[in-house]
């Protein structure tokens, strides 16, 4: 599944999906690490960030499904849209 990110509402630059492990929250019964991963979209040009989306992940998190990425992309795209509306209203 491809994540479709709209262009940055501030500079029109290309956005990229980022993710990093934020903190270890424990282990499952079978001893697998469980971490909180934060996903966010970031503009490559002005580095403004979208609203981060956090979720607990472990080795069963399938990066191909991009569950967290999709959520973060949703809020990024929603902000781009609302920023566009404001601009239209102003003129
Ligand atoms: Zn930008």
PDB file of the backbone (N, CA, C, O) and the ligand in Angstrom, with CONECT records:
HET     ZN  A 101       1
ATOM      1  N   UNK A   1       0.845  -1.196   0.000  1.00  0.00           N
ATOM      2  CA  UNK A   1       0.000   0.000   0.000  1.00  0.00           C
ATOM      3  C   UNK A   1       0.879   1.244   0.000  1.00  0.00           C
ATOM      4  O   UNK A   1       1.750   1.398   0.857  1.00  0.00           O
ATOM      5  N   UNK A   2       0.655   2.099  -0.932  1.00  0.00           N
ATOM      6  CA  UNK A   2       1.424   3.327  -1.009  1.00  0.00           C
ATOM      7  C   UNK A   2       0.738   4.432  -0.220  1.00  0.00           C
ATOM      8  O   UNK A   2      -0.477   4.616  -0.293  1.00  0.00           O
ATOM      9  N   UNK A   3       1.544   5.153   0.527  1.00  0.00           N
ATOM     10  CA  UNK A   3       1.009   6.272   1.287  1.00  0.00           C
ATOM     11  C   UNK A   3       1.079   7.505   0.401  1.00  0.00           C
ATOM     12  O   UNK A   3       2.135   7.859  -0.125  1.00  0.00           O
ATOM     13  N   UNK A   4      -0.047   8.133   0.253  1.00  0.00           N
ATOM     14  CA  UNK A   4      -0.117   9.310  -0.593  1.00  0.00           C
ATOM     15  C   UNK A   4      -0.067  10.561   0.282  1.00  0.00           C
ATOM     16  O   UNK A   4      -1.010  10.857   1.016  1.00  0.00           O
ATOM     17  N   UNK A   5       1.033  11.281   0.195  1.00  0.00           N
ATOM     18  CA  UNK A   5       1.176  12.495   0.992  1.00  0.00           C
ATOM     19  C   UNK A   5       1.039  13.721   0.106  1.00  0.00           C
ATOM     20  O   UNK A   5       1.654  13.830  -0.955  1.00  0.00           O
ATOM     21  N   UNK A   6       0.214  14.633   0.581  1.00  0.00           N
ATOM     22  CA  UNK A   6       0.071  15.872  -0.185  1.00  0.00           C
ATOM     23  C   UNK A   6       1.286  16.753   0.053  1.00  0.00           C
ATOM     24  O   UNK A   6       2.073  16.525   0.971  1.00  0.00           O
ATOM     25  N   UNK A   7       1.416  17.740  -0.775  1.00  0.00           N
ATOM     26  CA  UNK A   7       2.556  18.645  -0.628  1.00  0.00           C
ATOM     27  C   UNK A   7       2.369  19.552   0.577  1.00  0.00           C
ATOM     28  O   UNK A   7       1.252  19.805   1.027  1.00  0.00           O
ATOM     29  N   UNK A   8       3.491  20.030   1.081  1.00  0.00           N
ATOM     30  CA  UNK A   8       3.507  20.861   2.284  1.00  0.00           C
ATOM     31  C   UNK A   8       2.615  22.089   2.123  1.00  0.00           C
ATOM     32  O   UNK A   8       2.698  22.783   1.110  1.00  0.00           O
ATOM     33  N   UNK A   9       1.758  22.365   3.116  1.00  0.00           N
ATOM     34  CA  UNK A   9       0.862  23.528   3.019  1.00  0.00           C
ATOM     35  C   UNK A   9       1.602  24.853   3.175  1.00  0.00           C
ATOM     36  O   UNK A   9       1.050  25.908   2.861  1.00  0.00           O
ATOM     37  N   UNK A  10       2.839  24.811   3.654  1.00  0.00           N
ATOM     38  CA  UNK A  10       3.575  26.049   3.921  1.00  0.00           C
ATOM     39  C   UNK A  10       4.501  26.440   2.775  1.00  0.00           C
ATOM     40  O   UNK A  10       4.580  27.610   2.400  1.00  0.00           O
ATOM     41  N   UNK A  11       5.205  25.445   2.221  1.00  0.00           N
ATOM     42  CA  UNK A  11       6.187  25.786   1.197  1.00  0.00           C
ATOM     43  C   UNK A  11       5.982  25.018  -0.103  1.00  0.00           C
ATOM     44  O   UNK A  11       6.668  25.276  -1.092  1.00  0.00           O
ATOM     45  N   UNK A  12       5.046  24.079  -0.105  1.00  0.00           N
ATOM     46  CA  UNK A  12       4.803  23.311  -1.317  1.00  0.00           C
ATOM     47  C   UNK A  12       5.817  22.208  -1.564  1.00  0.00           C
ATOM     48  O   UNK A  12       5.817  21.574  -2.619  1.00  0.00           O
ATOM     49  N   UNK A  13       6.678  21.985  -0.584  1.00  0.00           N
ATOM     50  CA  UNK A  13       7.691  20.941  -0.714  1.00  0.00           C
ATOM     51  C   UNK A  13       7.096  19.551  -0.596  1.00  0.00           C
ATOM     52  O   UNK A  13       5.932  19.373  -0.238  1.00  0.00           O
ATOM     53  N   UNK A  14       7.926  18.579  -0.907  1.00  0.00           N
ATOM     54  CA  UNK A  14       7.485  17.197  -0.833  1.00  0.00           C
ATOM     55  C   UNK A  14       7.575  16.695   0.602  1.00  0.00           C
ATOM     56  O   UNK A  14       8.550  16.958   1.306  1.00  0.00           O
ATOM     57  N   UNK A  15       6.554  15.976   1.022  1.00  0.00           N
ATOM     58  CA  UNK A  15       6.546  15.440   2.378  1.00  0.00           C
ATOM     59  C   UNK A  15       6.977  13.982   2.368  1.00  0.00           C
ATOM     60  O   UNK A  15       6.808  13.265   1.381  1.00  0.00           O
ATOM     61  N   UNK A  16       7.530  13.572   3.481  1.00  0.00           N
ATOM     62  CA  UNK A  16       8.022  12.215   3.609  1.00  0.00           C
ATOM     63  C   UNK A  16       7.513  11.634   4.917  1.00  0.00           C
ATOM     64  O   UNK A  16       7.389  12.341   5.917  1.00  0.00           O
ATOM     65  N   UNK A  17       7.221  10.346   4.899  1.00  0.00           N
ATOM     66  CA  UNK A  17       6.754   9.702   6.118  1.00  0.00           C
ATOM     67  C   UNK A  17       7.943   9.265   6.964  1.00  0.00           C
ATOM     68  O   UNK A  17       8.850   8.586   6.482  1.00  0.00           O
ATOM     69  N   UNK A  18       7.926   9.662   8.223  1.00  0.00           N
ATOM     70  CA  UNK A  18       9.000   9.296   9.132  1.00  0.00           C
ATOM     71  C   UNK A  18       8.440   8.416  10.247  1.00  0.00           C
ATOM     72  O   UNK A  18       7.256   8.478  10.575  1.00  0.00           O
ATOM     73  N   UNK A  19       9.299   7.617  10.807  1.00  0.00           N
ATOM     74  CA  UNK A  19       8.880   6.858  11.987  1.00  0.00           C
ATOM     75  C   UNK A  19      10.107   6.574  12.835  1.00  0.00           C
ATOM     76  O   UNK A  19      11.208   6.369  12.323  1.00  0.00           O
ATOM     77  N   UNK A  20       9.894   6.567  14.130  1.00  0.00           N
ATOM     78  CA  UNK A  20      10.991   6.154  15.001  1.00  0.00           C
ATOM     79  C   UNK A  20      10.433   5.528  16.261  1.00  0.00           C
ATOM     80  O   UNK A  20       9.311   5.816  16.681  1.00  0.00           O
ATOM     81  N   UNK A  21      11.224   4.685  16.841  1.00  0.00           N
ATOM     82  CA  UNK A  21      10.818   4.051  18.084  1.00  0.00           C
ATOM     83  C   UNK A  21      11.027   5.047  19.204  1.00  0.00           C
ATOM     84  O   UNK A  21      12.124   5.572  19.388  1.00  0.00           O
ATOM     85  N   UNK A  22       9.973   5.301  19.945  1.00  0.00           N
ATOM     86  CA  UNK A  22      10.039   6.340  20.955  1.00  0.00           C
ATOM     87  C   UNK A  22      10.461   5.783  22.308  1.00  0.00           C
ATOM     88  O   UNK A  22      11.374   6.314  22.940  1.00  0.00           O
ATOM     89  N   UNK A  23       9.818   4.741  22.746  1.00  0.00           N
ATOM     90  CA  UNK A  23      10.224   4.152  24.023  1.00  0.00           C
ATOM     91  C   UNK A  23       9.764   2.706  24.120  1.00  0.00           C
ATOM     92  O   UNK A  23       8.798   2.274  23.491  1.00  0.00           O
ATOM     93  N   UNK A  24      10.503   1.994  24.936  1.00  0.00           N
ATOM     94  CA  UNK A  24      10.186   0.600  25.176  1.00  0.00           C
ATOM     95  C   UNK A  24       9.097   0.542  26.237  1.00  0.00           C
ATOM     96  O   UNK A  24       9.227   1.152  27.298  1.00  0.00           O
ATOM     97  N   UNK A  25       8.045  -0.175  25.962  1.00  0.00           N
ATOM     98  CA  UNK A  25       6.967  -0.217  26.943  1.00  0.00           C
ATOM     99  C   UNK A  25       6.810  -1.589  27.595  1.00  0.00           C
ATOM    100  O   UNK A  25       5.907  -1.795  28.405  1.00  0.00           O
ATOM    101  N   UNK A  26       7.672  -2.505  27.248  1.00  0.00           N
ATOM    102  CA  UNK A  26       7.584  -3.800  27.922  1.00  0.00           C
ATOM    103  C   UNK A  26       7.730  -4.947  26.959  1.00  0.00           C
ATOM    104  O   UNK A  26       8.110  -4.781  25.800  1.00  0.00           O
ATOM    105  N   UNK A  27       7.425  -6.082  27.458  1.00  0.00           N
ATOM    106  CA  UNK A  27       7.555  -7.286  26.649  1.00  0.00           C
ATOM    107  C   UNK A  27       6.254  -8.070  26.692  1.00  0.00           C
ATOM    108  O   UNK A  27       5.498  -8.004  27.662  1.00  0.00           O
ATOM    109  N   UNK A  28       6.016  -8.792  25.650  1.00  0.00           N
ATOM    110  CA  UNK A  28       4.852  -9.662  25.640  1.00  0.00           C
ATOM    111  C   UNK A  28       5.185 -10.925  26.426  1.00  0.00           C
ATOM    112  O   UNK A  28       6.334 -11.141  26.812  1.00  0.00           O
ATOM    113  N   UNK A  29       4.201 -11.734  26.654  1.00  0.00           N
ATOM    114  CA  UNK A  29       4.407 -12.964  27.423  1.00  0.00           C
ATOM    115  C   UNK A  29       5.490 -13.838  26.816  1.00  0.00           C
ATOM    116  O   UNK A  29       6.200 -14.547  27.528  1.00  0.00           O
ATOM    117  N   UNK A  30       5.611 -13.784  25.508  1.00  0.00           N
ATOM    118  CA  UNK A  30       6.618 -14.616  24.852  1.00  0.00           C
ATOM    119  C   UNK A  30       7.975 -13.931  24.775  1.00  0.00           C
ATOM    120  O   UNK A  30       8.897 -14.444  24.140  1.00  0.00           O
ATOM    121  N   UNK A  31       8.104 -12.761  25.426  1.00  0.00           N
ATOM    122  CA  UNK A  31       9.404 -12.097  25.496  1.00  0.00           C
ATOM    123  C   UNK A  31       9.722 -11.192  24.324  1.00  0.00           C
ATOM    124  O   UNK A  31      10.873 -10.794  24.144  1.00  0.00           O
ATOM    125  N   UNK A  32       8.724 -10.862  23.528  1.00  0.00           N
ATOM    126  CA  UNK A  32       8.977  -9.958  22.411  1.00  0.00           C
ATOM    127  C   UNK A  32       8.903  -8.519  22.885  1.00  0.00           C
ATOM    128  O   UNK A  32       8.055  -8.155  23.699  1.00  0.00           O
ATOM    129  N   UNK A  33       9.800  -7.717  22.364  1.00  0.00           N
ATOM    130  CA  UNK A  33       9.811  -6.306  22.717  1.00  0.00           C
ATOM    131  C   UNK A  33       8.562  -5.619  22.205  1.00  0.00           C
ATOM    132  O   UNK A  33       8.085  -5.881  21.101  1.00  0.00           O
ATOM    133  N   UNK A  34       8.049  -4.735  23.040  1.00  0.00           N
ATOM    134  CA  UNK A  34       6.905  -3.936  22.640  1.00  0.00           C
ATOM    135  C   UNK A  34       7.310  -2.465  22.792  1.00  0.00           C
ATOM    136  O   UNK A  34       7.671  -2.031  23.886  1.00  0.00           O
ATOM    137  N   UNK A  35       7.252  -1.717  21.722  1.00  0.00           N
ATOM    138  CA  UNK A  35       7.683  -0.322  21.762  1.00  0.00           C
ATOM    139  C   UNK A  35       6.584   0.605  21.261  1.00  0.00           C
ATOM    140  O   UNK A  35       5.699   0.209  20.503  1.00  0.00           O
ATOM    141  N   UNK A  36       6.672   1.847  21.709  1.00  0.00           N
ATOM    142  CA  UNK A  36       5.793   2.861  21.142  1.00  0.00           C
ATOM    143  C   UNK A  36       6.540   3.470  19.964  1.00  0.00           C
ATOM    144  O   UNK A  36       7.643   3.994  20.116  1.00  0.00           O
ATOM    145  N   UNK A  37       5.941   3.396  18.818  1.00  0.00           N
ATOM    146  CA  UNK A  37       6.545   3.988  17.626  1.00  0.00           C
ATOM    147  C   UNK A  37       5.741   5.216  17.257  1.00  0.00           C
ATOM    148  O   UNK A  37       4.510   5.207  17.272  1.00  0.00           O
ATOM    149  N   UNK A  38       6.455   6.262  16.928  1.00  0.00           N
ATOM    150  CA  UNK A  38       5.772   7.476  16.517  1.00  0.00           C
ATOM    151  C   UNK A  38       5.948   7.654  15.010  1.00  0.00           C
ATOM    152  O   UNK A  38       7.052   7.541  14.476  1.00  0.00           O
ATOM    153  N   UNK A  39       4.861   7.928  14.362  1.00  0.00           N
ATOM    154  CA  UNK A  39       4.845   8.141  12.910  1.00  0.00           C
ATOM    155  C   UNK A  39       4.441   9.584  12.643  1.00  0.00           C
ATOM    156  O   UNK A  39       3.525  10.105  13.279  1.00  0.00           O
ATOM    157  N   UNK A  40       5.118  10.220  11.713  1.00  0.00           N
ATOM    158  CA  UNK A  40       4.704  11.569  11.332  1.00  0.00           C
ATOM    159  C   UNK A  40       5.200  11.884   9.930  1.00  0.00           C
ATOM    160  O   UNK A  40       6.203  11.348   9.458  1.00  0.00           O
ATOM    161  N   UNK A  41       4.469  12.761   9.296  1.00  0.00           N
ATOM    162  CA  UNK A  41       4.891  13.223   7.977  1.00  0.00           C
ATOM    163  C   UNK A  41       5.734  14.467   8.178  1.00  0.00           C
ATOM    164  O   UNK A  41       5.431  15.300   9.032  1.00  0.00           O
ATOM    165  N   UNK A  42       6.786  14.589   7.394  1.00  0.00           N
ATOM    166  CA  UNK A  42       7.648  15.757   7.524  1.00  0.00           C
ATOM    167  C   UNK A  42       7.983  16.297   6.155  1.00  0.00           C
ATOM    168  O   UNK A  42       8.246  15.549   5.214  1.00  0.00           O
ATOM    169  N   UNK A  43       7.968  17.612   6.067  1.00  0.00           N
ATOM    170  CA  UNK A  43       8.310  18.258   4.809  1.00  0.00           C
ATOM    171  C   UNK A  43       9.814  18.186   4.600  1.00  0.00           C
ATOM    172  O   UNK A  43      10.580  18.485   5.516  1.00  0.00           O
ATOM    173  N   UNK A  44      10.239  17.800   3.425  1.00  0.00           N
ATOM    174  CA  UNK A  44      11.665  17.691   3.108  1.00  0.00           C
ATOM    175  C   UNK A  44      12.340  19.047   2.982  1.00  0.00           C
ATOM    176  O   UNK A  44      13.564  19.156   3.061  1.00  0.00           O
ATOM    177  N   UNK A  45      11.536  20.069   2.788  1.00  0.00           N
ATOM    178  CA  UNK A  45      12.097  21.376   2.473  1.00  0.00           C
ATOM    179  C   UNK A  45      12.136  22.285   3.702  1.00  0.00           C
ATOM    180  O   UNK A  45      13.193  22.817   4.043  1.00  0.00           O
ATOM    181  N   UNK A  46      11.006  22.466   4.362  1.00  0.00           N
ATOM    182  CA  UNK A  46      10.986  23.378   5.512  1.00  0.00           C
ATOM    183  C   UNK A  46      10.908  22.615   6.826  1.00  0.00           C
ATOM    184  O   UNK A  46      10.893  23.222   7.896  1.00  0.00           O
ATOM    185  N   UNK A  47      10.859  21.305   6.753  1.00  0.00           N
ATOM    186  CA  UNK A  47      10.864  20.426   7.927  1.00  0.00           C
ATOM    187  C   UNK A  47       9.686  20.614   8.872  1.00  0.00           C
ATOM    188  O   UNK A  47       9.770  20.234  10.040  1.00  0.00           O
ATOM    189  N   UNK A  48       8.604  21.185   8.396  1.00  0.00           N
ATOM    190  CA  UNK A  48       7.438  21.235   9.263  1.00  0.00           C
ATOM    191  C   UNK A  48       6.863  19.830   9.362  1.00  0.00           C
ATOM    192  O   UNK A  48       6.908  19.047   8.413  1.00  0.00           O
ATOM    193  N   UNK A  49       6.327  19.539  10.526  1.00  0.00           N
ATOM    194  CA  UNK A  49       5.854  18.187  10.790  1.00  0.00           C
ATOM    195  C   UNK A  49       4.352  18.134  10.899  1.00  0.00           C
ATOM    196  O   UNK A  49       3.701  19.087  11.326  1.00  0.00           O
ATOM    197  N   UNK A  50       3.820  17.006  10.506  1.00  0.00           N
ATOM    198  CA  UNK A  50       2.413  16.759  10.709  1.00  0.00           C
ATOM    199  C   UNK A  50       2.184  16.273  12.120  1.00  0.00           C
ATOM    200  O   UNK A  50       3.133  16.010  12.859  1.00  0.00           O
ATOM    201  N   UNK A  51       0.941  16.155  12.489  1.00  0.00           N
ATOM    202  CA  UNK A  51       0.580  15.647  13.806  1.00  0.00           C
ATOM    203  C   UNK A  51       1.101  14.218  13.948  1.00  0.00           C
ATOM    204  O   UNK A  51       0.826  13.368  13.101  1.00  0.00           O
ATOM    205  N   UNK A  52       1.851  13.956  15.015  1.00  0.00           N
ATOM    206  CA  UNK A  52       2.370  12.591  15.164  1.00  0.00           C
ATOM    207  C   UNK A  52       1.297  11.604  15.575  1.00  0.00           C
ATOM    208  O   UNK A  52       0.367  11.939  16.308  1.00  0.00           O
ATOM    209  N   UNK A  53       1.441  10.403  15.099  1.00  0.00           N
ATOM    210  CA  UNK A  53       0.543   9.326  15.508  1.00  0.00           C
ATOM    211  C   UNK A  53       1.385   8.259  16.191  1.00  0.00           C
ATOM    212  O   UNK A  53       2.350   7.753  15.619  1.00  0.00           O
ATOM    213  N   UNK A  54       1.007   7.922  17.431  1.00  0.00           N
ATOM    214  CA  UNK A  54       1.769   6.929  18.184  1.00  0.00           C
ATOM    215  C   UNK A  54       0.990   5.633  18.284  1.00  0.00           C
ATOM    216  O   UNK A  54      -0.225   5.630  18.481  1.00  0.00           O
ATOM    217  N   UNK A  55       1.703   4.547  18.147  1.00  0.00           N
ATOM    218  CA  UNK A  55       1.062   3.259  18.382  1.00  0.00           C
ATOM    219  C   UNK A  55       2.075   2.265  18.913  1.00  0.00           C
ATOM    220  O   UNK A  55       3.271   2.356  18.635  1.00  0.00           O
ATOM    221  N   UNK A  56       1.574   1.317  19.680  1.00  0.00           N
ATOM    222  CA  UNK A  56       2.447   0.267  20.183  1.00  0.00           C
ATOM    223  C   UNK A  56       2.715  -0.720  19.055  1.00  0.00           C
ATOM    224  O   UNK A  56       1.802  -1.168  18.362  1.00  0.00           O
ATOM    225  N   UNK A  57       3.981  -1.041  18.895  1.00  0.00           N
ATOM    226  CA  UNK A  57       4.326  -2.012  17.858  1.00  0.00           C
ATOM    227  C   UNK A  57       5.210  -3.099  18.471  1.00  0.00           C
ATOM    228  O   UNK A  57       5.899  -2.869  19.465  1.00  0.00           O
ATOM    229  N   UNK A  58       5.180  -4.234  17.889  1.00  0.00           N
ATOM    230  CA  UNK A  58       6.088  -5.323  18.256  1.00  0.00           C
ATOM    231  C   UNK A  58       6.454  -6.035  16.968  1.00  0.00           C
ATOM    232  O   UNK A  58       6.202  -5.527  15.876  1.00  0.00           O
ATOM    233  N   UNK A  59       7.040  -7.197  17.096  1.00  0.00           N
ATOM    234  CA  UNK A  59       7.508  -7.851  15.874  1.00  0.00           C
ATOM    235  C   UNK A  59       6.353  -8.273  14.960  1.00  0.00           C
ATOM    236  O   UNK A  59       6.575  -8.667  13.815  1.00  0.00           O
ATOM    237  N   UNK A  60       5.155  -8.189  15.457  1.00  0.00           N
ATOM    238  CA  UNK A  60       4.009  -8.523  14.608  1.00  0.00           C
ATOM    239  C   UNK A  60       3.532  -7.335  13.790  1.00  0.00           C
ATOM    240  O   UNK A  60       2.656  -7.466  12.936  1.00  0.00           O
ATOM    241  N   UNK A  61       4.117  -6.177  14.061  1.00  0.00           N
ATOM    242  CA  UNK A  61       3.743  -5.034  13.239  1.00  0.00           C
ATOM    243  C   UNK A  61       4.256  -5.267  11.828  1.00  0.00           C
ATOM    244  O   UNK A  61       5.446  -5.499  11.615  1.00  0.00           O
ATOM    245  N   UNK A  62       3.365  -5.204  10.892  1.00  0.00           N
ATOM    246  CA  UNK A  62       3.729  -5.458   9.509  1.00  0.00           C
ATOM    247  C   UNK A  62       3.961  -4.120   8.798  1.00  0.00           C
ATOM    248  O   UNK A  62       3.006  -3.399   8.508  1.00  0.00           O
ATOM    249  N   UNK A  63       5.214  -3.792   8.522  1.00  0.00           N
ATOM    250  CA  UNK A  63       5.483  -2.492   7.897  1.00  0.00           C
ATOM    251  C   UNK A  63       4.846  -2.348   6.530  1.00  0.00           C
ATOM    252  O   UNK A  63       4.642  -1.234   6.049  1.00  0.00           O
ATOM    253  N   UNK A  64       4.533  -3.471   5.901  1.00  0.00           N
ATOM    254  CA  UNK A  64       3.910  -3.407   4.576  1.00  0.00           C
ATOM    255  C   UNK A  64       2.486  -2.879   4.661  1.00  0.00           C
ATOM    256  O   UNK A  64       1.974  -2.277   3.717  1.00  0.00           O
ATOM    257  N   UNK A  65       1.858  -3.113   5.805  1.00  0.00           N
ATOM    258  CA  UNK A  65       0.474  -2.646   5.959  1.00  0.00           C
ATOM    259  C   UNK A  65       0.411  -1.163   6.253  1.00  0.00           C
ATOM    260  O   UNK A  65      -0.589  -0.506   5.964  1.00  0.00           O
ATOM    261  N   UNK A  66       1.477  -0.637   6.827  1.00  0.00           N
ATOM    262  CA  UNK A  66       1.597   0.797   7.084  1.00  0.00           C
ATOM    263  C   UNK A  66       0.417   1.355   7.881  1.00  0.00           C
ATOM    264  O   UNK A  66      -0.123   2.409   7.545  1.00  0.00           O
ATOM    265  N   UNK A  67       0.033   0.661   8.911  1.00  0.00           N
ATOM    266  CA  UNK A  67      -1.098   1.110   9.722  1.00  0.00           C
ATOM    267  C   UNK A  67      -0.831   2.477  10.349  1.00  0.00           C
ATOM    268  O   UNK A  67      -1.646   3.393  10.240  1.00  0.00           O
ATOM    269  N   UNK A  68       0.316   2.599  11.000  1.00  0.00           N
ATOM    270  CA  UNK A  68       0.660   3.858  11.653  1.00  0.00           C
ATOM    271  C   UNK A  68       0.914   4.959  10.649  1.00  0.00           C
ATOM    272  O   UNK A  68       0.491   6.100  10.833  1.00  0.00           O
ATOM    273  N   UNK A  69       1.607   4.604   9.587  1.00  0.00           N
ATOM    274  CA  UNK A  69       1.914   5.577   8.546  1.00  0.00           C
ATOM    275  C   UNK A  69       0.635   6.144   7.926  1.00  0.00           C
ATOM    276  O   UNK A  69       0.541   7.336   7.633  1.00  0.00           O
ATOM    277  N   UNK A  70      -0.331   5.271   7.739  1.00  0.00           N
ATOM    278  CA  UNK A  70      -1.586   5.702   7.123  1.00  0.00           C
ATOM    279  C   UNK A  70      -2.308   6.702   8.014  1.00  0.00           C
ATOM    280  O   UNK A  70      -2.879   7.679   7.527  1.00  0.00           O
ATOM    281  N   UNK A  71      -2.283   6.456   9.320  1.00  0.00           N
ATOM    282  CA  UNK A  71      -2.946   7.372  10.262  1.00  0.00           C
ATOM    283  C   UNK A  71      -2.253   8.730  10.256  1.00  0.00           C
ATOM    284  O   UNK A  71      -2.906   9.774  10.236  1.00  0.00           O
ATOM    285  N   UNK A  72      -0.920   8.701  10.272  1.00  0.00           N
ATOM    286  CA  UNK A  72      -0.163   9.950  10.278  1.00  0.00           C
ATOM    287  C   UNK A  72      -0.367  10.702   8.970  1.00  0.00           C
ATOM    288  O   UNK A  72      -0.444  11.931   8.954  1.00  0.00           O
ATOM    289  N   UNK A  73      -0.452   9.957   7.878  1.00  0.00           N
ATOM    290  CA  UNK A  73      -0.662  10.583   6.572  1.00  0.00           C
ATOM    291  C   UNK A  73      -2.041  11.232   6.519  1.00  0.00           C
ATOM    292  O   UNK A  73      -2.222  12.284   5.906  1.00  0.00           O
ATOM    293  N   UNK A  74      -3.005  10.594   7.165  1.00  0.00           N
ATOM    294  CA  UNK A  74      -4.363  11.116   7.192  1.00  0.00           C
ATOM    295  C   UNK A  74      -4.394  12.506   7.828  1.00  0.00           C
ATOM    296  O   UNK A  74      -5.008  13.428   7.290  1.00  0.00           O
ATOM    297  N   UNK A  75      -3.721  12.651   8.987  1.00  0.00           N
ATOM    298  CA  UNK A  75      -3.763  13.958   9.643  1.00  0.00           C
ATOM    299  C   UNK A  75      -2.944  14.996   8.881  1.00  0.00           C
ATOM    300  O   UNK A  75      -3.288  16.178   8.864  1.00  0.00           O
ATOM    301  N   UNK A  76      -1.862  14.548   8.254  1.00  0.00           N
ATOM    302  CA  UNK A  76      -1.074  15.480   7.432  1.00  0.00           C
ATOM    303  C   UNK A  76      -1.919  15.987   6.267  1.00  0.00           C
ATOM    304  O   UNK A  76      -1.973  17.189   6.009  1.00  0.00           O
ATOM    305  N   UNK A  77      -2.561  15.089   5.583  1.00  0.00           N
ATOM    306  CA  UNK A  77      -3.367  15.468   4.415  1.00  0.00           C
ATOM    307  C   UNK A  77      -4.558  16.326   4.812  1.00  0.00           C
ATOM    308  O   UNK A  77      -4.962  17.224   4.073  1.00  0.00           O
ATOM    309  N   UNK A  78      -5.124  16.042   5.998  1.00  0.00           N
ATOM    310  CA  UNK A  78      -6.259  16.830   6.470  1.00  0.00           C
ATOM    311  C   UNK A  78      -5.817  18.262   6.741  1.00  0.00           C
ATOM    312  O   UNK A  78      -6.560  19.208   6.479  1.00  0.00           O
ATOM    313  N   UNK A  79      -4.601  18.419   7.268  1.00  0.00           N
ATOM    314  CA  UNK A  79      -4.102  19.753   7.555  1.00  0.00           C
ATOM    315  C   UNK A  79      -3.819  20.508   6.264  1.00  0.00           C
ATOM    316  O   UNK A  79      -4.087  21.704   6.154  1.00  0.00           O
ATOM    317  N   UNK A  80      -3.274  19.787   5.293  1.00  0.00           N
ATOM    318  CA  UNK A  80      -3.011  20.426   3.999  1.00  0.00           C
ATOM    319  C   UNK A  80      -4.323  20.948   3.419  1.00  0.00           C
ATOM    320  O   UNK A  80      -4.387  22.059   2.891  1.00  0.00           O
ATOM    321  N   UNK A  81      -5.357  20.135   3.526  1.00  0.00           N
ATOM    322  CA  UNK A  81      -6.649  20.534   2.977  1.00  0.00           C
ATOM    323  C   UNK A  81      -7.226  21.739   3.698  1.00  0.00           C
ATOM    324  O   UNK A  81      -7.742  22.657   3.060  1.00  0.00           O
ATOM    325  N   UNK A  82      -7.144  21.744   5.036  1.00  0.00           N
ATOM    326  CA  UNK A  82      -7.724  22.859   5.782  1.00  0.00           C
ATOM    327  C   UNK A  82      -6.902  24.130   5.560  1.00  0.00           C
ATOM    328  O   UNK A  82      -7.449  25.233   5.561  1.00  0.00           O
ATOM    329  N   UNK A  83      -5.587  23.976   5.368  1.00  0.00           N
ATOM    330  CA  UNK A  83      -4.750  25.140   5.077  1.00  0.00           C
ATOM    331  C   UNK A  83      -5.138  25.722   3.719  1.00  0.00           C
ATOM    332  O   UNK A  83      -5.158  26.941   3.542  1.00  0.00           O
ATOM    333  N   UNK A  84      -5.440  24.860   2.777  1.00  0.00           N
ATOM    334  CA  UNK A  84      -5.844  25.296   1.454  1.00  0.00           C
ATOM    335  C   UNK A  84      -7.161  26.055   1.488  1.00  0.00           C
ATOM    336  O   UNK A  84      -7.351  27.032   0.765  1.00  0.00           O
ATOM    337  N   UNK A  85      -8.072  25.588   2.344  1.00  0.00           N
ATOM    338  CA  UNK A  85      -9.369  26.252   2.476  1.00  0.00           C
ATOM    339  C   UNK A  85      -9.220  27.664   3.011  1.00  0.00           C
ATOM    340  O   UNK A  85      -9.856  28.604   2.532  1.00  0.00           O
ATOM    341  N   UNK A  86      -8.349  27.792   4.034  1.00  0.00           N
ATOM    342  CA  UNK A  86      -8.117  29.111   4.629  1.00  0.00           C
ATOM    343  C   UNK A  86      -7.608  30.094   3.581  1.00  0.00           C
ATOM    344  O   UNK A  86      -8.019  31.253   3.541  1.00  0.00           O
ATOM    345  N   UNK A  87      -6.697  29.602   2.728  1.00  0.00           N
ATOM    346  CA  UNK A  87      -6.128  30.476   1.715  1.00  0.00           C
ATOM    347  C   UNK A  87      -7.195  30.935   0.736  1.00  0.00           C
ATOM    348  O   UNK A  87      -7.193  32.081   0.284  1.00  0.00           O
ATOM    349  N   UNK A  88      -8.094  30.038   0.420  1.00  0.00           N
ATOM    350  CA  UNK A  88      -9.151  30.387  -0.536  1.00  0.00           C
ATOM    351  C   UNK A  88     -10.090  31.419   0.072  1.00  0.00           C
ATOM    352  O   UNK A  88     -10.555  32.331  -0.612  1.00  0.00           O
ATOM    353  N   UNK A  89     -10.368  31.264   1.384  1.00  0.00           N
ATOM    354  CA  UNK A  89     -11.262  32.184   2.049  1.00  0.00           C
ATOM    355  C   UNK A  89     -10.693  33.599   2.124  1.00  0.00           C
ATOM    356  O   UNK A  89     -11.422  34.590   2.081  1.00  0.00           O
ATOM    357  N   UNK A  90      -9.374  33.657   2.238  1.00  0.00           N
ATOM    358  CA  UNK A  90      -8.722  34.949   2.412  1.00  0.00           C
ATOM    359  C   UNK A  90      -8.831  35.803   1.160  1.00  0.00           C
ATOM    360  O   UNK A  90      -8.959  37.024   1.253  1.00  0.00           O
ATOM    361  N   UNK A  91      -8.784  35.191   0.014  1.00  0.00           N
ATOM    362  CA  UNK A  91      -8.775  35.971  -1.226  1.00  0.00           C
ATOM    363  C   UNK A  91     -10.180  36.315  -1.693  1.00  0.00           C
ATOM    364  O   UNK A  91     -10.345  36.969  -2.722  1.00  0.00           O
TER     365      UNK A  91
HETATM  366 ZN    ZN A 101       7.361  22.741   3.772  1.00  0.00          ZN
END
